[in-house]
Amino acid sequence: MWVYEKGRFLEAGFSLPRERTLTLFVNGVPYATLSYTPKEEEALALGRLYLDGVIRGLKDVLGLEATPEGVEVRTRTPLPEGPLVEAPGCGGGTYRPRPLRPLPPLSMDPQLPVLLVQTLQARAEEYARTRGVHSAALFDPQGNFLLLAEDISRHNALDRLAGKALLQGLESPFLVAASGRASMEMVLKSVALGAVLLASRTGATDRAVGLARSYGLALACYVRPTGYRLYAGKERFKSGTPPPKPSGAP
């Protein structure tokens, strides 16, 4: 490989993010095929099914097995019926609109989005190595770091985060920081996860903003050390002095 600069090509070596294809089977039936970063397949499968509303938790899972063909999940309940909706973006695939729970009331310090994104950037080792993956991090309501997930797909990163939370027995409410654009699907996944805040390094779509306002999700975008754009959830932020740096922050 080469780098082009100052009018000439220079030989260089780069670390590339891995990309593979994963098929998710539910009770023997193909459910979704994803482009993904190969790792933590079980967590990715569980998180996808949980955020899609196929399972309500680990109590609905009878079996989980990674095979050469993909990941097979056996559930107590059949797949929900209804039309599949196309999810935009790499690895988004299709999904069924999921039942969403009301988000609980929670008041936050306005500095939290900045602290969450700083922690996400400090911990995203795969991104630092390849510059080619998305990352998402889970925090408790006080902003303490809980989990990190990275994937070539921002949707997969959030699904994997949900699956890891299920496997570790973590319960909402949560706060989420993400590297990618806050699309409609990212907002829906955040609400399904039980997050009351989604903080993103980049922007948001109009449908994402509308959904965030409808569900009471605080949506902070273009988060930088100096501030951010707040598209929804102003009522969740209290005025006052910045909080102490939560554990896990850089």
N, C-alpha and C positions, 0 to 999 in steps of 0.2 A: 504494500500500500504506500501511498505517497501523500505528502502535504504540498499544496501549491501556495507559495508565498514569495513576495519580492521578485515576481516574474519568472520563477523556476520551480520545478518539482524536486522535492527532497524525499528520499525513502524514509518511511516511518512505520512503526507498528502500533496497532490500535486494538483495544479489547472490544469485542462485539457482544451485544446481548444475545443470548440463545433464544431461538424461536422454534417451537414444536406445535403439533396439533394434538389436542386432547378431546376425546369423546366421552361424554357423561351419560351413563345409562341409569335409568330408574326402573327397578323391577323388570329388568331385561329389555326395556324399550329405550332406544336412543332418545335422549332429551335435548342435548346441545353439543355442538362441536366448536371448540374454541382454539384460537391461536393464543399461545401462552408461553410463559417462561417456565421451563421444566423444573419444578420443585414443589413440595408441599401439596401434592395433587389431592390428597384427601381433604385438607382444609379448604382448598379451592372448591371442590365439589360440594361439601357441606355448606359453605357460605353461599354459593350460588343458589342452592335449593332453599336455604333459609330465607334469603332476601327475595326470592321469587315466590315465597309463600307455600312451597311444596311441603316443607316440614316446618313445624313450630318449635323444634328444638331436638336435642339428641334423643328424647324419649320416643320420637317418631321414627328413629332409625333402627332397623333390625339387623343390618349388616352393611359393611363398607369394605370394598376390596379394590386395590389397584391391580389391573391386568394389562397384558400387552396391548389390548384393544382400547383401554381407557380406564375409567373408574366406574365400578358398579355399586349402586346404592340400593339397598332393599328397604322399603318404607312400609309403615303400617297402613298408610292411606294411599289411594290411587292418585295418579296425576290429576291436577285440577283441569277442568275443561275450560274452553274459551279460546279465542283467537290469539295467535302469537304476534307479538309486536317486534318490529325490527329495532335493535338498539344501535345507535350510531357509534362509529369509532372502531379502532382495531380491537378485535377480540370480543366485541359487544354481542354479536350473534343475535339471537332472538330471546324474548322473555314473555311471560304472561303477567299482566298487571296484578300486583299483589295486594292483599288486604293490609292496610296501614293502621297502626295504632296511634291515638292522639299522643303528641309529645308532652311530657310533664312540664310544669312551670319550673324555671330555673333561672336565677339571676347570675350574671357573669361580669367580671371585670373587663373593661374594653381593651386592656392590653393582652388578653389571652390569645386572640388570633395571631398576633406577632410572635409570642412565645412558642405557640404550637408549630408554626411554620419554621421557625428557627431550629427547633428540636428535630423536625422532620428532615430538614436539609443536613443537619449534623449527623444523623443516623443512617441516611440513605447511601449505604456503601456501594451497592450495585450501580446506582446512578453515577456516583463519583468515579467509578471505574470505567463505565461504558458510555455515559451520557446518552443512553438510548432506552431507558426504562422509565416507567411511572412509579411513584411511591405514594403510600398512604399510611398514616399513623393513627393509632387509637389512644385516647387519653380519658382519664376520669374527669368528673365535673370540676375538679380543682386545677386541672391542667397537668396532672402527673402522668408521665408516659407509661403506656401499657404494652402496646404491640406495634410492630412495623411489618408491612408487606410491600414487595416490589414485583412488578411484572411489566411486560411490554404493553399490556392493556391497562388503562386506568380502571376499567370496570372490573377486571380480574383482581387488581390490587385490592379493591374494596371488598369483593367477594371473599378473597383469601383472608382478609382481615376479620370478616365476620365469622368465617369458619374457625379460625384460630381462637377467637373469643369464645365460641361455643365449646370447643375442646378444652379450654382452660376454665370454663364455668364462670366467665365474667358476665356481669349483668349491667344493663343500661340504667340510667342515661350515660351517654358517652359524648365526647367531643372528637371531631375528625379533622385532620389536616391532610390535604392532597396536593399533589404536584400538578395534576391535569385540570383541564377545563371543567367547570361545573355545568354539566349538561342536565337535561331533564332526567335522564336515567341515573346520573350520579346523585341528584337530589332525592329521587325516589329510594335509591338504595340506602342513602344516609338516614332517611326517615324510618325505613324498615329496620335498620340496625338499631334505632333508638338514639340517634345522635341529635343533639339540640343545636349544635354548631358545626358547620362545614366551612373550613378556612382553606382557601386555595391560593397557590402562587399565581394563577392565571385568571382568566375571565369567566363569565357566565353567559348563558343564553337567555333569551326573553322568557321561554317556557320554564326554564329552571328557576328564574326569579319569581315568576307567578306561582309555581308550586311551593317554593320555599315560604312565600308569604301566606299561602293557604294553610300550610301545615304548621306554621310557627317555627320553622327552622331558621336560625340565624345564619346568613350567608355572607361571608366576608371574602372578597376576592382582591387580586393584585396585592397580596399582603407583602409588605416590605418592612424593614426595621423602623421606618419613619411613620408607618400607618397603613391604611387599606381602604378599599371601597366597601361600604356596607350596603347590600342590596335588600336585605330583609332581616327582621328580628331586632330592630332597634330597642324594642321594649324589654329585651332580655339583658341589656347592658346597663349597669349601674355606674354612676359617676363616682370618682374617688381617686385615691392614689394608686399607682400600679402595684399589683400583688408581688409578693416575694417570688423569686424564680422557682418554679416547681421542679421536683426531682425529675431527672432525665433530660433537662434542658442543657444546652451546651454552655 
